[in-house]
Amino acid sequence: MRSRGSGTRLAAAGGTSSSGSAFMSRISALLLAMFATMATIYVASRLWQDAENRLHLIEEFERRNSQVKSAISVDDTLKIISCGEQRKKLAAVEMDLAAARQAGFVSKHSVKKEDDRSKKKLLAVIGIITTFGRKKNRDAIRKAWMPTGAALKKLEDEKGIVVRFVIGRSSNGGDSLDREIDRENVQTNDFIVLDGQVEAIEEAPKKTKLFFINAVEHWNAEFYVRVNDDVFVNIDALGATLSTHLDKPQVYIGCMKSGKVFSEPNHKWYEPDWWKFGDGKSSILRTFAHDDVSTGSWFIGLDAKHIDEGKFCCSSWSTGALCAAV
């Protein structure tokens, strides 16, 4: 019995040890689970906090980015659009300049003459269209109404009027005709010699165009005047008349003539391009058969105000007349 009881006690003792081990195992597992749970909660908390931070940063970035976009869209975008429009206009102007250069409107002295153009603005530059073999006409003009020497410069300084004879070059280039003009110009210093222009009757419109180009390049004036070398001008009366039109930005003054455009080849004023007149305005400074017709077409294309001034009809020395033809 004792043996059995001892065995029982031993048995009972052995059962208590196993139960304690299991209990300890459960506590360890519980602690491990608690630790794992706490670690999980901690990591999740950190991840959640990081996610919130990232979300906050994203929202802040988008907010600031939207502000930048808004600033550009209101202010800078308008500037960008404006710059784009200016670039388009500049490109158009550059195309026009390129076309003008191809047509012969090129200033070889534009930079050198810039100082001259910055001086006090003149009232008028008068170009007297002349040609070879017309020295007697030029001398008559010098004696009658065009000053010479120091008086020519005085007219420019005191009254703001420049007067020059306008002539081209011989088709032979440097022959006796050219040398004769050069000698005369050395003595008088009152010529505009158009080196790139051949002196010929059929070239008269182009010669007039080149005179205007040359005059604009060399002198800054209110008016540019063209007359022939058989016309006598009353300088004082001309200056007074021009001064009354200084308030007009674009004006073409002259003895205006209108009527039939002659299509008969044997007529004195025959115009080969007669069929082009009346259908529209000239958009470029092209030349026609006669310099008067060409000049008139240019100012139609430029939309200038036309003033028919009877005093410019150079037929007689009538009262108040500005000029007379001989």
C-alpha positions as CSV (number, residue, x, y, z in Angstrom):
1,M,0.0,0.0,0.0
2,R,2.8,2.2,0.9
3,S,4.5,1.3,-2.2
4,R,1.4,2.2,-4.1
5,G,0.9,5.3,-2.2
6,S,4.5,6.3,-2.7
7,G,4.1,5.6,-6.3
8,T,1.0,7.7,-6.3
9,R,2.8,10.6,-4.6
10,L,5.6,10.2,-7.0
11,A,3.1,10.2,-9.8
12,A,1.4,13.2,-8.3
13,A,4.8,14.9,-8.0
14,G,5.6,14.2,-11.6
15,G,2.3,15.7,-12.8
16,T,2.9,18.9,-11.0
17,S,6.2,19.5,-12.8
18,S,4.7,19.0,-16.2
19,S,1.8,21.4,-15.4
20,G,4.3,24.1,-14.2
21,S,6.3,23.8,-17.4
22,A,3.2,24.2,-19.5
23,F,2.1,27.1,-17.5
24,M,5.4,28.8,-18.0
25,S,5.2,28.0,-21.7
26,R,1.8,29.7,-21.8
27,I,3.1,32.8,-20.0
28,S,6.1,33.0,-22.4
29,A,3.8,32.7,-25.4
30,L,1.5,35.3,-23.9
31,L,4.4,37.7,-23.3
32,L,5.7,37.1,-26.8
33,A,2.2,37.7,-28.2
34,M,1.9,40.9,-26.2
35,F,5.4,42.0,-27.3
36,A,4.6,41.2,-30.9
37,T,1.3,43.0,-30.6
38,M,2.9,46.1,-29.1
39,A,5.6,45.9,-31.8
40,T,3.0,45.6,-34.5
41,I,1.1,48.5,-33.0
42,Y,4.3,50.6,-32.8
43,V,5.3,49.8,-36.4
44,A,1.8,50.4,-37.6
45,S,1.7,53.7,-35.7
46,R,5.0,54.8,-37.3
47,L,3.8,53.7,-40.7
48,W,0.5,55.5,-40.2
49,Q,2.4,58.6,-39.1
50,D,4.8,58.4,-42.1
51,A,1.8,58.0,-44.4
52,E,0.1,61.0,-42.9
53,N,3.4,63.0,-43.3
54,R,3.6,61.9,-46.9
55,L,0.0,62.8,-47.5
56,H,0.6,66.2,-45.9
57,L,3.7,66.8,-48.0
58,I,1.8,65.8,-51.2
59,E,-1.1,68.1,-50.3
60,E,1.4,71.0,-49.6
61,F,3.3,70.4,-52.8
62,E,0.0,70.3,-54.8
63,R,-1.1,73.5,-53.0
64,R,2.1,75.4,-53.8
65,N,2.2,74.0,-57.3
66,S,-1.3,75.2,-58.0
67,Q,-0.4,78.6,-56.7
68,V,2.6,78.7,-59.1
69,K,0.4,77.6,-61.9
70,S,-2.2,80.2,-61.0
71,A,0.4,82.9,-60.9
72,I,1.7,81.9,-64.4
73,S,-1.8,81.6,-65.9
74,V,-2.8,85.1,-64.9
75,D,0.3,87.3,-65.2
76,D,3.1,85.4,-66.9
77,T,0.9,83.7,-69.3
78,L,-0.3,87.0,-70.6
79,K,3.3,88.1,-70.9
80,I,4.2,84.9,-72.8
81,I,1.3,85.4,-75.1
82,S,2.3,89.0,-75.7
83,C,5.9,88.0,-76.4
84,G,4.6,85.4,-78.8
85,E,2.6,88.1,-80.6
86,Q,5.6,90.4,-80.7
87,R,7.7,87.6,-82.2
88,K,5.1,87.1,-84.9
89,K,5.1,90.8,-85.7
90,L,8.9,90.9,-85.7
91,A,9.0,88.0,-88.0
92,A,6.5,89.8,-90.3
93,V,8.6,93.0,-90.2
94,E,11.8,91.0,-91.0
95,M,10.0,89.4,-94.0
96,D,9.0,92.9,-95.2
97,L,12.5,94.2,-94.8
98,A,13.9,91.2,-96.7
99,A,11.4,92.0,-99.5
100,A,12.4,95.6,-99.4
101,R,16.0,94.8,-99.7
102,Q,15.3,92.6,-102.7
103,A,13.5,95.6,-104.3
104,G,16.5,97.8,-103.8
105,F,15.5,99.5,-100.6
106,V,18.8,99.0,-98.8
107,S,20.6,101.6,-96.9
108,K,24.4,101.4,-97.3
109,H,25.0,104.2,-94.9
110,S,22.2,103.7,-92.3
111,V,24.5,103.3,-89.4
112,K,26.9,106.0,-90.5
113,K,24.1,108.5,-91.2
114,E,22.2,107.8,-87.9
115,D,23.9,110.8,-86.3
116,D,22.8,113.1,-89.1
117,R,19.2,111.9,-88.8
118,S,19.2,112.6,-85.0
119,K,19.8,116.3,-85.7
120,K,17.1,119.0,-85.8
121,K,14.4,118.0,-88.2
122,L,14.4,119.9,-91.5
123,L,11.4,121.4,-93.2
124,A,12.1,120.1,-96.7
125,V,14.6,118.3,-99.0
126,I,14.2,119.4,-102.6
127,G,15.5,117.2,-105.3
128,I,15.9,118.8,-108.8
129,I,15.7,116.0,-111.4
130,T,18.3,116.7,-114.0
131,T,20.3,114.7,-116.6
132,F,23.4,114.9,-118.9
133,G,23.6,117.9,-121.2
134,R,21.5,120.2,-119.0
135,K,24.2,122.3,-117.4
136,K,22.6,125.5,-118.8
137,N,19.4,124.7,-117.0
138,R,21.2,124.0,-113.8
139,D,23.2,127.3,-114.0
140,A,19.9,129.2,-114.7
141,I,18.4,127.6,-111.6
142,R,21.5,128.5,-109.5
143,K,21.2,132.1,-110.6
144,A,17.5,132.4,-110.2
145,W,16.4,130.6,-107.0
146,M,18.9,128.0,-105.8
147,P,21.7,129.4,-103.5
148,T,25.3,128.3,-104.1
149,G,28.3,127.9,-101.8
150,A,27.9,129.1,-98.3
151,A,24.4,130.5,-99.0
152,L,23.3,126.9,-99.7
153,K,24.4,125.8,-96.3
154,K,22.8,128.9,-94.7
155,L,19.5,128.0,-96.3
156,E,19.7,124.6,-94.6
157,D,20.7,126.0,-91.2
158,E,18.3,129.0,-91.1
159,K,15.2,127.8,-93.0
160,G,15.6,124.0,-92.8
161,I,15.5,123.5,-96.6
162,V,18.0,121.4,-98.5
163,V,18.3,121.7,-102.3
164,R,20.2,119.3,-104.6
165,F,20.4,118.3,-108.2
166,V,19.6,114.6,-108.7
167,I,21.3,112.6,-111.4
168,G,22.3,109.0,-112.2
169,R,25.3,107.5,-113.9
170,S,26.1,106.8,-117.6
171,S,25.4,103.3,-118.9
172,N,29.0,103.2,-120.0
173,G,30.3,103.7,-116.5
174,G,32.9,106.4,-115.9
175,D,32.9,107.9,-119.4
176,S,33.1,111.6,-120.3
177,L,29.4,112.2,-119.2
178,D,30.2,110.9,-115.7
179,R,33.4,112.8,-115.5
180,E,31.7,116.0,-116.5
181,I,29.2,115.7,-113.7
182,D,31.9,114.9,-111.2
183,R,33.9,118.0,-112.2
184,E,30.7,120.2,-111.9
185,N,29.9,118.7,-108.5
186,V,33.5,119.4,-107.2
187,Q,32.9,123.0,-108.1
188,T,29.3,123.4,-106.8
189,N,28.9,120.5,-104.3
190,D,25.1,120.5,-104.9
191,F,24.5,117.1,-106.4
192,I,23.0,113.8,-105.3
193,V,24.7,111.3,-107.6
194,L,22.8,108.0,-107.7
195,D,25.7,105.6,-108.4
196,G,23.5,102.6,-108.9
197,Q,21.1,104.3,-111.3
198,V,21.6,104.4,-115.0
199,E,20.7,107.8,-116.5
200,A,18.0,107.1,-119.2
201,I,14.5,108.4,-120.0
202,E,12.9,105.0,-119.4
203,E,14.6,104.9,-116.0
204,A,13.0,108.2,-114.7
205,P,10.5,106.5,-112.3
206,K,13.1,104.3,-110.7
207,K,15.4,107.4,-110.5
208,T,12.7,109.3,-108.6
209,K,12.2,106.3,-106.2
210,L,16.0,106.2,-105.5
211,F,16.0,109.9,-104.9
212,F,13.4,109.6,-102.2
213,I,15.3,106.6,-100.6
214,N,18.6,108.6,-100.7
215,A,17.0,111.7,-99.2
216,V,15.3,109.8,-96.4
217,E,18.6,108.1,-95.5
218,H,20.6,111.3,-95.4
219,W,18.1,113.9,-94.1
220,N,15.4,113.8,-91.5
221,A,12.7,116.2,-92.9
222,E,9.0,116.9,-92.8
223,F,8.7,117.0,-96.6
224,Y,10.6,115.6,-99.6
225,V,10.0,117.6,-102.7
226,R,10.7,116.6,-106.4
227,V,10.9,119.1,-109.2
228,N,12.3,119.1,-112.7
229,D,15.3,121.2,-113.9
230,D,13.0,123.4,-116.1
231,V,11.0,124.7,-113.0
232,F,11.7,127.8,-111.0
233,V,10.6,127.7,-107.4
234,N,9.8,130.5,-105.0
235,I,11.6,129.1,-101.9
236,D,10.0,131.5,-99.4
237,A,6.5,130.8,-100.7
238,L,7.1,127.1,-100.8
239,G,8.4,127.0,-97.2
240,A,5.4,129.0,-96.0
241,T,2.9,126.7,-97.8
242,L,4.5,123.5,-96.5
243,S,4.5,124.9,-92.9
244,T,0.7,125.1,-93.0
245,H,0.5,121.3,-93.4
246,L,2.9,120.3,-90.6
247,D,-0.1,119.1,-88.5
248,K,-0.8,116.3,-91.0
249,P,1.1,113.0,-90.4
250,Q,0.9,111.7,-94.0
251,V,0.3,114.2,-96.8
252,Y,1.0,114.3,-100.6
253,I,0.8,117.9,-101.9
254,G,0.9,118.8,-105.6
255,C,-0.8,120.0,-108.7
256,M,-3.1,117.0,-109.0
257,K,-4.2,115.9,-112.4
258,S,-6.8,113.2,-113.1
259,G,-8.4,111.8,-116.2
260,K,-7.8,109.2,-118.8
261,V,-4.9,106.8,-118.5
262,F,-3.6,106.6,-122.1
263,S,-3.4,103.2,-123.7
264,E,-2.3,104.3,-127.2
265,P,1.4,103.5,-127.7
266,N,1.9,106.6,-129.9
267,H,0.7,109.0,-127.2
268,K,3.2,111.1,-125.3
269,W,1.9,109.9,-121.9
270,Y,1.4,106.3,-123.0
271,E,1.3,103.9,-120.0
272,P,2.0,100.3,-120.9
273,D,0.4,99.2,-117.6
274,W,-2.7,101.3,-118.2
275,W,-5.0,98.3,-117.6
276,K,-3.8,98.0,-114.0
277,F,-5.2,101.4,-112.9
278,G,-8.6,101.7,-111.3
279,D,-8.7,98.1,-110.1
280,G,-7.0,98.6,-106.8
281,K,-4.3,100.3,-104.8
282,S,-0.6,99.7,-105.2
283,S,0.8,97.7,-102.3
284,I,4.5,98.2,-103.1
285,L,6.6,101.0,-104.6
286,R,6.7,99.6,-108.1
287,T,7.4,101.9,-111.0
288,F,5.4,102.7,-114.1
289,A,6.4,104.3,-117.4
290,H,6.3,107.9,-116.1
291,D,7.7,109.3,-112.8
292,D,4.6,111.4,-112.0
293,V,2.3,108.4,-112.4
294,S,4.7,106.2,-110.3
295,T,4.9,108.7,-107.5
296,G,1.1,109.1,-107.4
297,S,0.6,105.4,-107.2
298,W,3.0,105.1,-104.3
299,F,1.1,107.6,-102.2
300,I,-2.2,105.9,-103.0
301,G,-0.7,102.7,-101.7
302,L,0.6,104.5,-98.6
303,D,-2.8,105.9,-97.9
304,A,-1.6,109.5,-97.6
305,K,-3.9,112.5,-97.6
306,H,-3.9,114.0,-101.1
307,I,-4.0,117.8,-101.3
308,D,-4.6,119.4,-104.7
309,E,-2.6,122.7,-104.4
310,G,-3.1,125.0,-107.4
311,K,0.1,127.0,-106.3
312,F,2.1,123.9,-107.3
313,C,0.9,124.1,-110.9
314,C,4.1,125.6,-112.4
315,S,2.6,127.3,-115.5
316,S,3.1,130.9,-114.7
317,W,4.3,133.5,-112.2
318,S,0.8,134.3,-111.2
319,T,0.0,135.9,-107.8
320,G,0.8,133.5,-105.1
321,A,2.4,130.9,-107.4
322,L,5.2,128.8,-106.0
323,C,6.8,127.9,-109.2
324,A,6.9,128.4,-113.0
325,A,8.0,126.2,-115.9
326,V,10.2,127.4,-118.6
